[in-house]
């Protein structure tokens, strides 16, 4: 399911509550996960009223790579999925052409993990994780070395903690939208 809504003529008549109750009853014994745009306060309140908890914030950002000054080594890896924390669109069964790699910066400057695909737009990233002590600007410069500093980086529905999201914004990235990832055990 991609989304749910109530036609304007039925709003205010508890139709959404009836739909949610029916879905929760049918999902009994499972974990119910959804994503909602963070700015949609009405929808967020609705899901919280139905005991959904926020577990993650997902970002859509794009911006420049750093100058290609940091040498980086790419090491492809296998990745185990955490179905609870990975947005459904970013799970491997939906994105078959992505590469998962660990990038190691020179001179002990740290490392980072990416799940990415190269496209005409640039580097499309569905997962970005900095290892502790790694500076974002160094990671971006390493990606500039690996792929060319003229490329752009696109984070698509990426789970980022607040400090890392803020670091991307400080590095000149634009935030298009973000979503709350919410879950309820039924």
Order of alpha helices (4+ residues) and beta strands (2+ residues): alpha-beta-alpha-beta-beta-beta-beta-beta-alpha-beta-alpha-beta
